[in-house]
């Protein structure tokens, strides 16, 4: 289940112009061309956390 949420959020970030900028431990940093950065845990298990990450990225989609 957790891998599915991570994949969904990562796909939405990539579709909105974000790219993987680095990883430290279980968290990845995704950045867009405007310099906006969000942290995405590889072990994402909560859809609420996933939606909060999308909201921080300025993406209105929900998972």
N, CA, C and O atoms as a GROMACS GRO file, in nm:
protein
  252
    1UNK      N    1   0.081  -0.119   0.000
    1UNK     CA    2   0.000   0.000   0.000
    1UNK      C    3   0.085   0.126   0.000
    1UNK      O    4   0.055   0.220  -0.074
    2UNK      N    5   0.190   0.130   0.081
    2UNK     CA    6   0.272   0.251   0.090
    2UNK      C    7   0.343   0.282  -0.041
    2UNK      O    8   0.355   0.398  -0.079
    3UNK      N    9   0.390   0.180  -0.110
    3UNK     CA   10   0.459   0.205  -0.237
    3UNK      C   11   0.364   0.265  -0.338
    3UNK      O   12   0.405   0.346  -0.421
    4UNK      N   13   0.237   0.226  -0.332
    4UNK     CA   14   0.139   0.281  -0.424
    4UNK      C   15   0.117   0.430  -0.402
    4UNK      O   16   0.107   0.505  -0.499
    5UNK      N   17   0.109   0.474  -0.275
    5UNK     CA   18   0.091   0.616  -0.246
    5UNK      C   19   0.214   0.695  -0.287
    5UNK      O   20   0.202   0.804  -0.344
    6UNK      N   21   0.332   0.642  -0.259
    6UNK     CA   22   0.454   0.710  -0.300
    6UNK      C   23   0.456   0.727  -0.452
    6UNK      O   24   0.486   0.835  -0.503
    7UNK      N   25   0.424   0.620  -0.524
    7UNK     CA   26   0.425   0.625  -0.671
    7UNK      C   27   0.324   0.726  -0.724
    7UNK      O   28   0.353   0.798  -0.820
    8UNK      N   29   0.207   0.732  -0.663
    8UNK     CA   30   0.104   0.826  -0.707
    8UNK      C   31   0.149   0.971  -0.688
    8UNK      O   32   0.135   1.052  -0.779
    9UNK      N   33   0.204   1.003  -0.571
    9UNK     CA   34   0.248   1.139  -0.544
    9UNK      C   35   0.368   1.175  -0.632
    9UNK      O   36   0.374   1.286  -0.685
   10UNK      N   37   0.462   1.083  -0.647
   10UNK     CA   38   0.579   1.108  -0.731
   10UNK      C   39   0.537   1.132  -0.876
   10UNK      O   40   0.592   1.220  -0.943
   11UNK      N   41   0.440   1.056  -0.925
   11UNK     CA   42   0.392   1.073  -1.063
   11UNK      C   43   0.325   1.210  -1.080
   11UNK      O   44   0.345   1.276  -1.182
   12UNK      N   45   0.246   1.251  -0.981
   12UNK     CA   46   0.182   1.383  -0.989
   12UNK      C   47   0.285   1.496  -0.984
   12UNK      O   48   0.273   1.594  -1.057
   13UNK      N   49   0.385   1.481  -0.898
   13UNK     CA   50   0.491   1.582  -0.892
   13UNK      C   51   0.564   1.592  -1.026
   13UNK      O   52   0.587   1.702  -1.076
   14UNK      N   53   0.600   1.477  -1.083
   14UNK     CA   54   0.671   1.476  -1.211
   14UNK      C   55   0.585   1.535  -1.322
   14UNK      O   56   0.636   1.606  -1.409
   15UNK      N   57   0.456   1.507  -1.320
   15UNK     CA   58   0.366   1.559  -1.423
   15UNK      C   59   0.350   1.711  -1.414
   15UNK      O   60   0.314   1.776  -1.512
   16UNK      N   61   0.378   1.767  -1.297
   16UNK     CA   62   0.366   1.911  -1.278
   16UNK      C   63   0.501   1.981  -1.279
   16UNK      O   64   0.514   2.092  -1.228
   17UNK      N   65   0.601   1.919  -1.336
   17UNK     CA   66   0.730   1.984  -1.358
   17UNK      C   67   0.832   1.969  -1.248
   17UNK      O   68   0.936   2.035  -1.252
   18UNK      N   69   0.808   1.885  -1.150
   18UNK     CA   70   0.905   1.862  -1.043
   18UNK      C   71   0.999   1.749  -1.084
   18UNK      O   72   0.960   1.657  -1.156
   19UNK      N   73   1.122   1.757  -1.038
   19UNK     CA   74   1.218   1.650  -1.064
   19UNK      C   75   1.291   1.618  -0.933
   19UNK      O   76   1.302   1.701  -0.844
   20UNK      N   77   1.340   1.497  -0.925
   20UNK     CA   78   1.411   1.451  -0.806
   20UNK      C   79   1.544   1.525  -0.795
   20UNK      O   80   1.626   1.520  -0.886
   21UNK      N   81   1.564   1.593  -0.682
   21UNK     CA   82   1.685   1.672  -0.662
   21UNK      C   83   1.784   1.605  -0.568
   21UNK      O   84   1.901   1.643  -0.564
   22UNK      N   85   1.738   1.507  -0.491
   22UNK     CA   86   1.829   1.439  -0.399
   22UNK      C   87   1.752   1.355  -0.300
   22UNK      O   88   1.629   1.362  -0.291
   23UNK      N   89   1.827   1.275  -0.225
   23UNK     CA   90   1.766   1.189  -0.125
   23UNK      C   91   1.859   1.177  -0.007
   23UNK      O   92   1.981   1.165  -0.022
   24UNK      N   93   1.799   1.180   0.112
   24UNK     CA   94   1.875   1.156   0.234
   24UNK      C   95   1.791   1.064   0.320
   24UNK      O   96   1.684   1.103   0.368
   25UNK      N   97   1.838   0.946   0.340
   25UNK     CA   98   1.760   0.847   0.415
   25UNK      C   99   1.637   0.806   0.338
   25UNK      O  100   1.645   0.767   0.222
   26UNK      N  101   1.522   0.815   0.403
   26UNK     CA  102   1.398   0.772   0.339
   26UNK      C  103   1.320   0.887   0.278
   26UNK      O  104   1.206   0.868   0.234
   27UNK      N  105   1.378   1.007   0.274
   27UNK     CA  106   1.309   1.123   0.218
   27UNK      C  107   1.379   1.173   0.092
   27UNK      O  108   1.502   1.185   0.087
   28UNK      N  109   1.299   1.202  -0.007
   28UNK     CA  110   1.350   1.258  -0.132
   28UNK      C  111   1.312   1.405  -0.139
   28UNK      O  112   1.207   1.445  -0.090
   29UNK      N  113   1.399   1.485  -0.201
   29UNK     CA  114   1.369   1.625  -0.224
   29UNK      C  115   1.336   1.642  -0.372
   29UNK      O  116   1.416   1.607  -0.459
   30UNK      N  117   1.219   1.697  -0.399
   30UNK     CA  118   1.173   1.724  -0.535
   30UNK      C  119   1.167   1.874  -0.556
   30UNK      O  120   1.113   1.946  -0.471
   31UNK      N  121   1.222   1.923  -0.669
   31UNK     CA  122   1.223   2.067  -0.698
   31UNK      C  123   1.165   2.091  -0.837
   31UNK      O  124   1.170   2.004  -0.925
   32UNK      N  125   1.109   2.210  -0.855
   32UNK     CA  126   1.065   2.251  -0.989
   32UNK      C  127   1.156   2.362  -1.038
   32UNK      O  128   1.248   2.404  -0.968
   33UNK      N  129   1.130   2.412  -1.159
   33UNK     CA  130   1.217   2.514  -1.218
   33UNK      C  131   1.210   2.647  -1.144
   33UNK      O  132   1.304   2.726  -1.150
   34UNK      N  133   1.101   2.672  -1.075
   34UNK     CA  134   1.086   2.797  -0.999
   34UNK      C  135   1.161   2.792  -0.866
   34UNK      O  136   1.170   2.894  -0.797
   35UNK      N  137   1.215   2.676  -0.831
   35UNK     CA  138   1.290   2.662  -0.707
   35UNK      C  139   1.210   2.612  -0.589
   35UNK      O  140   1.264   2.599  -0.480
   36UNK      N  141   1.082   2.584  -0.609
   36UNK     CA  142   0.998   2.530  -0.503
   36UNK      C  143   1.040   2.387  -0.475
   36UNK      O  144   1.054   2.306  -0.567
   37UNK      N  145   1.060   2.355  -0.348
   37UNK     CA  146   1.105   2.220  -0.310
   37UNK      C  147   1.009   2.159  -0.209
   37UNK      O  148   0.957   2.228  -0.120
   38UNK      N  149   0.985   2.030  -0.222
   38UNK     CA  150   0.903   1.955  -0.126
   38UNK      C  151   0.976   1.826  -0.093
   38UNK      O  152   1.051   1.772  -0.174
   39UNK      N  153   0.953   1.778   0.029
   39UNK     CA  154   1.011   1.651   0.073
   39UNK      C  155   0.906   1.542   0.058
   39UNK      O  156   0.791   1.559   0.098
   40UNK      N  157   0.947   1.430   0.001
   40UNK     CA  158   0.857   1.317  -0.020
   40UNK      C  159   0.917   1.193   0.045
   40UNK      O  160   1.021   1.144   0.000
   41UNK      N  161   0.852   1.140   0.150
   41UNK     CA  162   0.904   1.017   0.211
   41UNK      C  163   0.877   0.896   0.123
   41UNK      O  164   0.767   0.880   0.070
   42UNK      N  165   0.977   0.813   0.106
   42UNK     CA  166   0.963   0.691   0.026
   42UNK      C  167   0.866   0.596   0.094
   42UNK      O  168   0.805   0.512   0.028
   43UNK      N  169   0.853   0.607   0.224
   43UNK     CA  170   0.767   0.519   0.303
   43UNK      C  171   0.630   0.583   0.328
   43UNK      O  172   0.572   0.562   0.434
   44UNK      N  173   0.579   0.658   0.234
   44UNK     CA  174   0.452   0.728   0.249
   44UNK      C  175   0.338   0.629   0.268
   44UNK      O  176   0.315   0.544   0.183
   45UNK      N  177   0.266   0.640   0.381
   45UNK     CA  178   0.156   0.548   0.409
   45UNK      C  179   0.023   0.621   0.430
   45UNK      O  180  -0.082   0.557   0.428
   46UNK      N  181   0.025   0.750   0.449
   46UNK     CA  182  -0.097   0.825   0.476
   46UNK      C  183  -0.136   0.911   0.357
   46UNK      O  184  -0.055   0.989   0.306
   47UNK      N  185  -0.260   0.896   0.312
   47UNK     CA  186  -0.306   0.979   0.201
   47UNK      C  187  -0.314   1.125   0.244
   47UNK      O  188  -0.302   1.215   0.161
   48UNK      N  189  -0.336   1.150   0.372
   48UNK     CA  190  -0.342   1.286   0.423
   48UNK      C  191  -0.206   1.355   0.410
   48UNK      O  192  -0.198   1.472   0.373
   49UNK      N  193  -0.101   1.282   0.441
   49UNK     CA  194   0.034   1.336   0.423
   49UNK      C  195   0.062   1.359   0.275
   49UNK      O  196   0.122   1.460   0.238
   50UNK      N  197   0.020   1.266   0.192
   50UNK     CA  198   0.039   1.282   0.047
   50UNK      C  199  -0.032   1.405  -0.006
   50UNK      O  200   0.023   1.479  -0.087
   51UNK      N  201  -0.155   1.427   0.041
   51UNK     CA  202  -0.230   1.545  -0.003
   51UNK      C  203  -0.166   1.674   0.048
   51UNK      O  204  -0.168   1.775  -0.022
   52UNK      N  205  -0.109   1.672   0.169
   52UNK     CA  206  -0.041   1.789   0.223
   52UNK      C  207   0.084   1.822   0.140
   52UNK      O  208   0.114   1.939   0.117
   53UNK      N  209   0.156   1.720   0.096
   53UNK     CA  210   0.274   1.741   0.012
   53UNK      C  211   0.233   1.803  -0.121
   53UNK      O  212   0.297   1.896  -0.170
   54UNK      N  213   0.126   1.751  -0.179
   54UNK     CA  214   0.075   1.807  -0.306
   54UNK      C  215   0.031   1.952  -0.286
   54UNK      O  216   0.056   2.036  -0.372
   55UNK      N  217  -0.034   1.981  -0.175
   55UNK     CA  218  -0.079   2.118  -0.146
   55UNK      C  219   0.041   2.211  -0.134
   55UNK      O  220   0.036   2.324  -0.184
   56UNK      N  221   0.149   2.166  -0.067
   56UNK     CA  222   0.270   2.247  -0.054
   56UNK      C  223   0.332   2.274  -0.189
   56UNK      O  224   0.394   2.378  -0.210
   57UNK      N  225   0.315   2.179  -0.282
   57UNK     CA  226   0.372   2.194  -0.416
   57UNK      C  227   0.282   2.280  -0.506
   57UNK      O  228   0.320   2.312  -0.618
   58UNK      N  229   0.164   2.316  -0.456
   58UNK     CA  230   0.074   2.398  -0.536
   58UNK      C  231  -0.008   2.317  -0.634
   58UNK      O  232  -0.055   2.371  -0.734
   59UNK      N  233  -0.025   2.190  -0.607
   59UNK     CA  234  -0.100   2.099  -0.695
   59UNK      C  235  -0.236   2.074  -0.630
   59UNK      O  236  -0.242   2.035  -0.514
   60UNK      N  237  -0.342   2.096  -0.704
   60UNK     CA  238  -0.476   2.083  -0.646
   60UNK      C  239  -0.530   1.940  -0.650
   60UNK      O  240  -0.636   1.913  -0.592
   61UNK      N  241  -0.462   1.849  -0.714
   61UNK     CA  242  -0.506   1.709  -0.723
   61UNK      C  243  -0.500   1.645  -0.586
   61UNK      O  244  -0.418   1.683  -0.502
   62UNK      N  245  -0.586   1.548  -0.563
   62UNK     CA  246  -0.589   1.472  -0.438
   62UNK      C  247  -0.567   1.324  -0.468
   62UNK      O  248  -0.599   1.277  -0.578
   63UNK      N  249  -0.514   1.252  -0.371
   63UNK     CA  250  -0.500   1.106  -0.387
   63UNK      C  251  -0.591   1.036  -0.290
   63UNK      O  252  -0.594   0.913  -0.286
   0.00000   0.00000   0.00000
